[in-house]
Amino acid sequence: MNDLFNLTLVESREKVDQINKTFYGRYNYPWPASVFLAYPTGISSLILNQDIGYYGEHRMPQKLKIWVAGCGTNQALFTALRFPDAEVLGTDLSSNSLSVCRKNADQIGVANLRLEEKSLNDINYVDEFDYIICTGVIHHNASPGDTLDRLSNALKKDGIMELMVYNYYHRLITTACQKAVRNFYDASSSYDMKREMILMRRIMNDFPCKNILGDYLKGQLTFPEAAIADTYLQPVEYSYTIQSLEEMADASNLEYLNHCINQFDVKDNYLSWNMNFKDPELKTLYFSLPDVKRWQISNLLMFNESPMLWFYLQRKDSSFARKPEQDICNQFMETIFYVKPFQIQRYMLGEDDRYFLSDKNMSVLSLLPDDPKVRSVVQAVDGKLKMKDVFYKLKIPTDFHTVNNMRLKTTSAIFPFLMAVGN
């Protein structure tokens, strides 16, 4: 395992926590957002229900109790603005990161956010939260499985968790670089963060090989220091596949719900964990498999062009049985939708590094992608026709790939254009 991951500095849970605290105190992550979006009351909890396959059903309550676990400088603030009727707790082990978040929250005037400095490895919440968000965090801990146990214990029986860990095939290059930097000196006996940044800058400016890593580094020479540190100098890093994440989740009394589409996958156009085989026999065999088995095949064959390992999870003892992806798509087709063109407020970063409220709200429909099929569906929805009738009217194929992509591009948190009747 030491060969596969960046574990040079793993000595104990306490030691890794202290290293991470120092690292993120020096390199605040993420760097300042150019804009914070504020959603109207009641919208995001309904969209969250749709994201996990509940159309017109209130699987999750409107007034959520949310924990953003390892919130960094801005994720808790993004969440509080997205769920204004929720009670949001943000925790992080970096006091500097929390200070940035607190300053911006106070300036914007957010009233539903509480911030606390603490390690995920020191919390003892039990059945506390409806919704836990933990993205890009547990894989930097000494024992991610133990950290996930604590998150699972904190989740209410019928709550959901939004979890992201690094995809193994996304991190082969960066992990190799992280490990190489630490071989220039004895990091295990004396970790030197400043020395590592100097070494990394020298490597970037004098890379002697023509290979994938060299091409990667060349495009990032002008990146901010925090971006370079976060990518190439992470103190500790594990990564996973669909299967290994499932095994870790299972050991923590958790199971997959479905993929959580996110801004990074949208940017790279990796919207789905399903491959579109044309060979009829291969396609039939592939789609006869359970979701997780099928996604693992995709993870292996898509390799570094697979989506991020960003999923909704629930407790295995939840009152709600997991819905297979095909069932979610079938329900999507049987549902009547309407267009809800709600307005989003924008807090913009000014030249004085302070956020100001823009005098122009943004309609969610202004975010419609330049996809003629998506636009035609949104325009055809009238609050009376089931989605299957909209597809028939527009002569859109009803194969799984087309239906699933349309579901993601019209009713998800990233593309929240349609709301199920009943919401």
N, C-alpha and C positions, 0 to 999 in steps of 0.2 A: 504493500500500500504506500509506503514511503516513496517508492519509485514513481507512483502514479500521481501523487498529489504534493502540494507544497506544505510539508509538515516539519520542516527543519526546526522551527521554533516551538513545537508542541512539547512542552515539558509537564504542564499541569493546567487545569482549568483556570486557576487563579493567575498563573503566569501569562496565559494567552489573553485573559481579560485585561490585564494591565498593559500588555503590548498593544492591544486594540485601542484601549483608552488613549494611550500616548499617540498612536498613529492617527486616529481620527481627531485628536486634539490639534495635531499639526496640520493635517490635510482635511479640512472640513469638507464633508461630502453629503449631498451633492453641492455644487457651487450655486450661487444665487439664481433663482428662477427669474426669467424675464417677465413672467405673468403668473398670477394666481387667479383661478377661475372660481367664482362663487355661484353655486346652484340654488334655485328656489327650494323652499321647504317641501319635503315629501316626494321629490322626484327620484332621488338616487336610491332610496330603499326599494322603490318599485322596479327600477332598472336592475338592481341587484337580484331581485327575484327572477327576472327574465334571464339574467346571465347564468343562473344555475338551473334553468329549464322549467320555471314555474310561471306560466302565462295566465294572468288574471287570478292567480292564487297568491295569497300572502304567506308564503313559506317563512319569510323573515318579517319581524315587526317593523313598523315605520320608525319608532323611536328606539334606535339601536344603542346598545352599549358597546363601544368599539375600543379596541386596544391596538395601537400601532406600535409593534414590538421591534425596537431597533429603528427608531424613526429618523435618525440623521438630522439634517438641518431643516428639512421642509416637508417631509411626507405627512407628518401629523397635521401640519397646517393645511396642506392640500386636502386631507381627509375631512377636517373640521369644516372647511368651506364647501366641500362636496356634500356633506351630510349635516346641514345646519341644525336639524332637529335631533341630532344624536349627541350622546355624551361621549366625548373622545378623550382617551388617555394616550399620550405619547411618552415612551420611555427610551432612553439611550444611555450607554455608559460614558459617552463623551459630554462633559459639561460644556465644552466650547460649542458643540453642535446644538445642544439644547439652548444655549444662550442666543445663538443666531435665530433659532426657531421662535423663541420667546419674544425677542425684539420685534420680529416681523409680525407676529400674531398680535402683540400689543399695539403696534402701529396701525394695523388694519382694523383692529377693534373686534377680534374674535372672542366670543364669550363662552363657547362650548368646548374649550380645549384646556386640558390640564397636562403639565409636563413634569416628569420625574426622572432624576438621574439614578439609574440602576442597571445592573447586568441582567440579562435574561436568565443567567445561571443562578441568580439569587432570589428570584421571585417564587412565591408559593401560592398563587391564586388558584382557587378551585371553583369550577362551574360559575365563572364570573362574567364572561363576555359573550354577546351574541355574535360578534364578528371580530376576528383577529386578523390583522394584516401584518405579515412578516416577509418582506421581500429583500433578498440579497443579504441575509444576516446570518442564519444558522451555519452556513458553510464556512464561516470565518471563526467558528468556535472550536475549542479543543475536542469536543465530542458532540457533533451535531445531533446525534440520536438522543442524547440526554437532554439537550436543549429543547428538542422537539417534544419530548415527554412533558416538560414544564408548560409548553404552549398548549398541548393537548389537554392537560389537567385544567388549564385556565378557561377552556372553551365550555360553554354551556352544552348540555346534552344535544340540543337541536340547533346549536350555532354552526357557523361555517368559518373556515380559515382560508385566507388567501395567502398562499405560500409560493415563493420563488427561490429556487436554488440553481446554481450554475449547471448548465448542460455540459456534460463531460466533453462532447465533441466541439463545443464552442471554446473550450479553455485549454486545449492542447498546446497552442502556441504561447499563450500568456503564462501558463504554468511553467513551461520550459524556460522562459525568460526569467521568471521569479526565482527559480531554482538556480539558474546560471549566475545571477547576481550574487546569491549567497555563497556560491563556491569561490568567489574571488577573495573571501575572507572567512574567518571562523565565526559565523553568525550565531551558532548554537551556544557559544561561550560568552559572546558580547555583541548583542544586536545593536547595530548602529544605523539608524534611520537616515541621518544626514549623509553618511558615507554612501549609502545605497543610492540615494538620488544623484549624487555626483557620479558614481559608477554608471548609472543608467543613462545619464546625459552623455557621458563619454561613449558608451556603446552605441547610442543612437546616432551620434555624430561621426562615428568611425566603424561602421558595420562592414566587415570585409567580405561577406558572403552574398551571393545573389540567390535568395531563397524566399519562402513565404514570409518568414519573420522579418527579413530585411525590407521587403515591400511594405509590410505592416508598419514598421518603425518609421520608414521614410515619410509616410503620410501623416505622422503624428509629431513631427519635430517641433511644431509651433503650438502644440496643445498646452493648456495650462498645467502647472505643476501638480495640482490635485488630480487631474485626469490621468496623468502619467503614473502617479503614485498608486491610484486606485486600480489601474490595469496591470502594471508591471512590478509593483513593490508590495503587494498585499502581504501582510505578515504570515497569515495562515489561510489555506484555501483547499477545500474539498470540492468535488463536482460529482454529478450523478447522471444516470440514464433514467428513462421511464421505469425500468424494472428495479433498479437499486433504490430509487426514491420510493417506489411502492413498498419495498421491503422495509425501509426505515419507517415509513408512515404506518405500516401495519403493526410494527413493534410498538408504536406509540398510540395504538387504538384509533388510528385514522384511516380513511379510505378516500380515493379520488372521487370527486364529483365530476367535474369536467374542466377543460382548458379555460384559463382566464386570458382572453385576448388582451393585449397590452400595447402601449405606444411603440415599443421597440420592434415587436413582430409586425405591426402595421407598417412601420417605416421600411422594413426589409421584405414586406409582402409574404411573410410566413404565417398565414392566418389559421391554418388547420394542421392537425396531427394525422390527417388522412391523405394517403397517396392516391392519385387518380390513374390506376392501371387501366389500359385499354384491352389487354388480353382477357377475354370473357371468363375463362377457367380460373386464371390467376385472380381476377377481380372477385369472383364468387367465393373463392377460398379465403381471400384476404378479409372480405366483409362478413364471412361466417364466424370470424374469430371474435372473442370478447374485446371490448374497447382497449384494455390495457395491453393485451397481447398484440393487438393491431398497432397500437401506438409505439410499442417497443420495436416492432419491425420497421416502422417509419423512422424512429430515432436512429436505428442502425444504418438504414439505407440512405436517408437524407443526410446523414453525417453532420457536417458543420453547417448545413443549410436547413436544419430542423428548427422548429420554434423554440422559444425559451421554455425551460421547465417551470412554468408559471401556472399554477392550478388552484382551483377551489377544492378544499377537502372538508370532510365532516367526520364526526366520531362514528365508529363502527356500531355503537349502540344507539344511534340516532333513531328517533321515531319515524323518520322519513327514509324509505328505501331509496338507494341510489338509482337514478334513471339512466339507462344506457343512452348513448349519444343518438342512436337511431330513434328511440322513443321520444327524445326531446325534439328531434326534427319532425316526427309525426305529429306531436302536439302543436308545434309551430304551424304546421300546415292546416290544422283543424281550428286554429284560433282566429278570431276577428280582431283586427287592429285598427287604431286610429292614429292620426298624426297629432302630436302635441308639440307645437313650436314654441317651447318655453325659452325664456330669455336668461342669458348667463352674464353676470357682472364680471368685470375684469379689473384686477388690481395690477397696474403696470409698474415696472421698475424704472424710476426716473434717474436722471443724471447725477442726482445727489445721493444715490443708493437708497432712496426711500421709495416705498410703494404708494401710488396714488390711485384713486378710483376713477376709471375712465368714465367720461360723460356719455359714452355710447355703449349700450348693452349689445350683446351678440346673440342673435337667434341661433338656436342649435341647428337649424336647417342650413345655416351658412357653412356648416361643416360637412355637408353632403359630399361624398367623393365623386370624382369625375367618372363615374361608372354608369353608362346609360341604363343598364338593367336595374341597378339599385334605384336610380332616379325614377324610372318608370314604375317600379313597385311602390315607392313612397307616394307618387302622384296618384296611383290607382287605388290605394287604400282609402276606404270611405266610412269605416265604422260599421259596415253592414256585411261585406263579403268576407268569407273565410279566406285565409291565405291561399289555400289550394285553388279557390275560384279566381283569385287574382292571378295566380300562375297560369291558369287555363285561359283567362281572358287575354293575357299578354303573350300567350304561346311560349312560355318559359318551360324548359324541361324540368321534370321532377325527380331526376336522379339524386342520390344522396349528396354528391359533391355540390351540385347547384343549390339544393335546398339548404344545406349546412352553411355554405358561404353567404347565402342571402340572410339567413338567420343571424349570423355574426355581424353582417354589414348593415343591419337595420334595427336590431333590438338589443344590442349589447351595450355595456358601459362605455366603450370607446365610440360606438356608433348608435347613440340613443335616440333614433328618429321615430320609431313606432312604439306605441304603448298598447298592450292588450286591453280589450274592452273588459271592464271589471276592475281595472286599476284606476 
